[in-house]
Amino acid sequence: MNKVIIFITFLFLSFNVFADKQADRQEVLDMSKAVLAKLYQEEPNVKEKIADAKGYAVFSNIGVNLVFFSAGGGTGVVHDNASGKNTYMNMASAGVGIGFGVKDFSAVFVFHTRDALNNFIEYGWDFSGQADVAAKSGKKGAEGSKAVTVVNGVSIYQMTENGLALQATLQGTKYWVDSDLN
């Protein structure tokens, strides 16, 4: 009898873990869909670029800059256009520069080569310089940002959702596969 109770408990807990992971994956996919819809509305030509690319990634990030140091973190998904496979990932960044602010922003990476896509999933590093001015709350306010990456074969589009930031930084960002969601 005890073995039956243990087995039923194990099945119940396994189902709950699976359901939680499915809900977490769906949350990331919903975020990705919303970010892409906003990007396509702001820059319609990007839709064709993504369709012609080897794949793309969409990340939602929160970044903080305090005088000389910056840090950020977020989650996202990489989509392989050839296989249709999604790879769920996390990200964290740290940098130095001058600035102050907090912002909630989204980034879309378009991978123009298979090597760029595979290297991003496998190694996940990006070193970039960034100049940014943002003052936005919901649909109110404005932003102006330009990110330059040193990764060949990748285009990056960044959109601020909410925040107030004025910064010029050099950043390193690590992207890694989320072992819980994959």
Beta strands, then each sheet from edge to edge (+ up, - down):
strand 1: 55-80
strand 2: 86-111
strand 3: 125-137
strand 4: 140-149
strand 5: 154-177
sheet 1: 1+ 2- 5+ 3- 4+
end
